[in-house]
Amino acid sequence: MVVENALAAKAAAKSAEAALSFAADLVNDKPGKLLKLLYAFGPQGAVHWVVNGRLRLAQLKMQEELFNQCCKAVLDNYAKLSNEYANSTQGAPNLALSTLLEQAEGEVRLLATVKRSLAYLPEDAASGSEHGRAKERDLSWWSTFEDFAKRPNEDWRIDLLAKSLAANETEPGAVRLKALWEIGMLEADDFGMLAFFCDCAVHIDGKPLVILDPEEQNEFAVKQDDGRTGNLAHIVADLVDRRLLQKSLTQFETTEPVRLDHLSGPHYLHHKPPGIEAGQQSMIQIAAYGPTDYALDLCRLYRAKFNVASDANFESFQRSLEAGARDDEAVGVVEFRS
């Protein structure tokens, strides 16, 4: 009898596990929050904006007028709920209406973020090729984005979310899930320091780097967007402590001209190693402070407002390579052209 009970318990557990797995697959196949809004408030043709089970932002951009109608319908629904809630507060609080209003507020924020992302899509986004990607990763990324976009967010965070959505539409996987999570959870002070770092850095093929050593960094106290004065050395040290920056050897290819962006830029680095043959790759290493992998994704979404420290970093980079080319025959020839 004991054995029979044990076998029955195992069979029941296995059956429950199979049922839960099946139910989870059904839940995962349900449209996300944004798709539900489009189906509920958008035109009938909105179903065609979904390609291979996934909403394509390029379709929204092509049908932006119809998408605007959907946004207006959502706003009208929010206004209606707001009026109903305002009238209901004269008596006992209506908890059901309060929940609906809170949900509508999140929907408005989500649509506002998606709407902003359309401005960051390239004009030829609709004609781009489809990219294959694991469904699990796609579902997880979209769900995380929608949850963050529905929250009350600062304008800089909304902008980063919108840019990350557009970047992933253009090149799936361009903004990884960990970087998306960092956007949603990043404190305002951390973002301010990371933005300040990007403003002070020289950007080598899009990667912001501070070449100056801490003593040289200490000479730069630059006013930030919020009116405060930031000391570059202190901010670099804080960002290292928070694991958003690291000092390491950064290697980059110089087979083609390398673009260097800074206040007085852009400039282009041309590198010819000795004895290199046609078609061979060439590289250079430089010791510098640079963003960690997921912080780099954030930096690439931010548009730097270069200041004098960025020129100082460019000049330090230029001096170090030119000195190396003179003192070490293995470096070869380096030229900086505007």
C-alpha positions in Angstrom: 0.0 0.0 0.0 2.8 2.4 0.9 4.5 1.7 -2.5 1.3 2.3 -4.4 0.7 5.6 -2.6 4.3 6.7 -3.4 3.8 5.8 -7.1 0.5 7.6 -7.2 2.1 10.7 -5.6 4.9 10.7 -8.2 2.4 10.2 -11.0 0.3 13.1 -9.7 3.4 15.3 -9.4 4.5 14.5 -12.9 1.1 15.2 -14.2 0.9 18.6 -12.4 4.4 19.5 -13.7 3.3 18.7 -17.3 0.1 20.7 -16.9 2.0 23.7 -15.5 4.6 23.5 -18.3 1.8 23.5 -20.9 0.0 26.4 -19.2 3.3 28.4 -19.1 3.7 27.9 -22.9 0.2 29.2 -23.4 0.9 32.2 -21.2 4.1 32.9 -23.1 2.3 32.9 -26.4 -0.1 35.6 -25.2 0.5 39.0 -26.7 2.5 41.4 -24.5 1.2 44.7 -23.0 1.9 46.8 -26.0 0.2 44.3 -28.4 -2.9 44.1 -26.2 -3.2 47.9 -26.3 -2.9 47.9 -30.1 -5.5 45.1 -30.4 -7.9 46.9 -27.9 -7.6 50.5 -29.1 -5.9 50.3 -32.5 -7.5 49.8 -36.0 -8.4 46.4 -37.2 -5.3 46.4 -39.4 -3.1 46.4 -36.4 -2.9 42.6 -36.4 -0.8 43.0 -39.6 1.9 45.0 -37.7 3.0 41.7 -36.1 5.6 39.8 -38.1 6.4 36.2 -37.2 4.7 36.6 -33.8 6.6 39.8 -33.0 5.6 43.4 -33.2 7.9 45.3 -35.6 8.4 49.0 -34.8 9.1 49.6 -38.4 5.5 48.7 -39.1 4.4 51.3 -36.5 6.6 53.9 -38.2 5.1 53.1 -41.6 1.6 53.4 -40.1 2.3 56.2 -37.7 -0.9 58.0 -38.4 -2.9 55.0 -37.4 -0.7 54.4 -34.4 -1.4 58.0 -33.4 -5.1 57.2 -33.5 -4.5 54.3 -31.1 -2.6 56.6 -28.8 -5.4 59.1 -28.8 -7.9 56.3 -28.0 -5.8 55.3 -25.0 -5.5 58.9 -23.8 -9.3 59.3 -24.1 -9.8 56.2 -22.1 -7.4 57.5 -19.4 -9.2 60.9 -19.3 -12.6 59.1 -18.9 -11.3 57.0 -16.1 -9.7 60.0 -14.4 -13.0 61.9 -14.5 -14.9 58.8 -13.1 -12.3 58.4 -10.3 -12.5 62.1 -9.4 -16.3 61.9 -9.1 -16.1 58.7 -7.1 -13.8 60.1 -4.4 -16.6 62.2 -2.9 -17.9 58.9 -1.4 -16.0 55.8 -0.4 -12.8 55.1 -2.4 -13.5 52.9 -5.4 -10.6 50.5 -5.3 -11.5 48.8 -8.6 -11.6 52.1 -10.4 -8.3 53.1 -8.8 -6.7 49.9 -10.1 -8.0 50.6 -13.6 -6.8 54.2 -13.5 -3.3 53.1 -12.4 -3.2 50.6 -15.2 -4.2 53.3 -17.7 -1.5 55.6 -16.4 1.1 52.8 -17.1 -0.3 52.3 -20.6 0.0 56.0 -21.4 3.7 55.9 -20.3 4.4 52.8 -22.3 2.9 54.3 -25.5 4.8 57.6 -24.9 8.1 55.7 -24.7 7.3 53.6 -27.8 6.2 56.8 -29.7 9.6 58.4 -28.8 11.5 55.4 -30.1 10.0 55.8 -33.6 12.0 59.0 -34.0 15.2 57.1 -33.4 14.5 54.5 -36.1 16.4 54.9 -39.4 14.3 55.9 -42.3 15.0 52.6 -44.1 14.0 50.5 -41.0 11.0 49.1 -42.7 13.1 47.6 -45.5 15.6 46.0 -43.2 16.0 42.2 -43.2 14.5 40.0 -40.5 16.9 38.8 -37.8 16.6 35.4 -36.2 16.7 35.4 -32.4 15.8 33.0 -29.6 12.2 33.4 -28.6 12.9 33.1 -24.9 15.4 36.0 -25.0 13.0 38.1 -27.1 10.1 37.5 -24.7 12.2 38.3 -21.6 13.6 41.5 -23.2 10.2 42.8 -24.3 8.5 42.0 -21.0 11.3 43.8 -19.0 11.1 46.8 -21.4 7.3 47.0 -21.0 7.5 46.8 -17.2 10.1 49.6 -17.0 8.4 51.8 -19.6 5.1 51.7 -17.6 6.7 53.1 -14.5 7.0 56.8 -13.7 10.4 57.7 -15.2 12.7 60.6 -15.5 13.1 62.1 -19.0 16.6 60.8 -19.4 15.5 57.2 -18.5 12.6 57.4 -20.9 15.0 58.5 -23.6 17.4 55.6 -22.9 14.5 53.1 -23.0 13.2 54.6 -26.3 16.7 54.5 -27.8 17.3 50.9 -26.6 14.0 49.8 -28.2 15.0 51.4 -31.5 18.5 50.0 -31.4 17.2 46.5 -30.9 14.7 46.9 -33.7 17.6 47.9 -36.0 20.0 45.3 -34.7 18.5 42.6 -32.5 20.7 42.1 -29.4 22.3 45.5 -29.7 21.2 46.3 -26.1 21.5 43.3 -24.0 19.0 42.3 -21.2 21.5 43.2 -18.5 22.0 46.7 -20.0 18.2 47.1 -20.2 18.0 46.2 -16.6 20.7 48.7 -15.7 18.7 51.4 -17.6 15.6 50.6 -15.5 17.4 50.4 -12.2 20.2 53.0 -12.6 20.1 55.8 -10.0 20.0 59.4 -11.3 23.4 60.2 -9.7 25.0 57.3 -11.4 23.6 58.3 -14.8 24.7 61.8 -14.2 28.3 60.7 -13.5 28.3 58.3 -16.5 27.1 61.0 -18.8 29.7 63.4 -17.4 32.4 60.7 -18.1 31.2 60.4 -21.7 31.3 64.2 -22.1 34.9 64.2 -20.9 36.2 61.2 -22.8 37.6 60.8 -26.3 35.4 58.4 -28.2 37.4 55.8 -30.2 35.2 54.2 -32.7 32.2 54.9 -30.5 33.8 53.7 -27.2 34.4 56.5 -24.6 37.9 56.4 -23.0 39.7 58.6 -20.5 43.4 58.3 -21.2 44.5 60.9 -18.6 45.9 59.6 -15.3 44.2 60.5 -12.1 46.6 63.5 -11.4 45.8 64.9 -14.8 42.1 64.2 -14.4 42.1 66.2 -11.2 42.8 69.3 -13.2 39.4 69.2 -14.8 36.4 70.5 -12.8 33.6 71.0 -15.4 30.1 72.2 -14.9 27.5 69.5 -15.4 23.9 69.8 -16.8 22.4 70.0 -13.3 24.6 73.1 -12.6 27.0 71.2 -10.2 30.7 71.2 -10.9 32.1 67.7 -11.4 35.8 66.8 -10.8 36.8 64.2 -13.4 39.2 62.3 -11.1 36.5 61.9 -8.4 33.8 60.8 -10.8 36.1 58.3 -12.5 37.0 56.8 -9.1 33.3 56.7 -8.1 32.3 54.9 -11.3 35.1 52.4 -10.8 33.8 51.7 -7.3 30.3 51.2 -8.7 31.6 48.8 -11.4 30.5 51.0 -14.3 34.1 51.8 -15.3 37.3 49.8 -15.3 40.9 50.5 -16.2 42.3 48.0 -18.6 44.1 47.6 -21.9 41.7 48.5 -24.7 42.5 46.9 -28.1 41.0 48.2 -31.3 41.5 47.4 -34.9 43.3 50.0 -37.1 43.1 48.2 -40.4 40.7 51.0 -41.5 40.9 54.6 -40.3 39.8 54.9 -36.6 37.3 57.7 -35.9 38.1 59.8 -32.8 35.3 62.1 -31.5 35.9 64.9 -29.1 35.2 68.6 -28.6 37.5 69.7 -31.5 36.9 66.5 -33.6 36.3 64.4 -35.3 39.8 63.2 -36.2 40.9 60.0 -37.9 43.8 57.8 -36.8 45.7 56.1 -39.7 48.1 53.3 -38.6 50.7 51.5 -40.7 52.6 48.8 -38.8 56.0 48.0 -40.3 56.0 45.1 -42.8 52.3 44.8 -43.0 50.9 43.1 -46.1 47.7 43.9 -48.0 44.7 42.4 -46.3 46.4 41.8 -42.9 44.7 43.2 -39.8 46.5 45.7 -37.6 45.7 46.6 -34.0 46.7 49.0 -31.2 46.4 48.7 -27.4 45.9 51.6 -25.1 45.7 51.7 -21.3 42.6 53.7 -20.4 39.5 54.0 -18.2 36.5 52.7 -20.1 33.0 51.4 -19.4 32.2 47.8 -18.5 30.4 45.8 -21.1 26.8 46.6 -20.0 27.7 50.2 -19.2 29.1 50.6 -22.8 25.6 49.8 -24.1 24.3 52.7 -22.1 27.1 55.0 -23.2 26.3 54.2 -26.9 22.7 55.3 -26.3 23.8 58.6 -24.8 24.8 61.5 -27.0 27.9 63.1 -25.6 28.1 66.9 -25.0 31.9 67.2 -25.3 33.9 69.6 -23.1 37.6 70.6 -22.9 38.5 67.4 -21.0 37.6 65.4 -24.1 40.2 67.4 -26.1 42.8 66.8 -23.3 42.2 63.1 -23.6 42.5 63.2 -27.4 45.8 65.0 -27.1 47.1 62.6 -24.5 46.2 59.7 -26.8 47.9 61.4 -29.7 51.1 62.1 -27.7 51.3 58.5 -26.4 51.0 57.0 -29.9 53.3 59.4 -31.6 55.9 58.9 -28.9 55.6 55.2 -29.2 56.0 55.4 -32.9 59.3 57.4 -32.5 60.7 55.2 -29.7 59.6 51.7 -30.8 60.0 50.6 -34.4 57.4 47.9 -33.8 54.6 50.5 -33.6 55.0 51.7 -37.2 53.6 55.0 -38.5 50.7 56.8 -36.9 48.9 59.8 -38.4 46.0 61.9 -37.1 44.0 63.7 -39.7 40.9 65.9 -39.3 
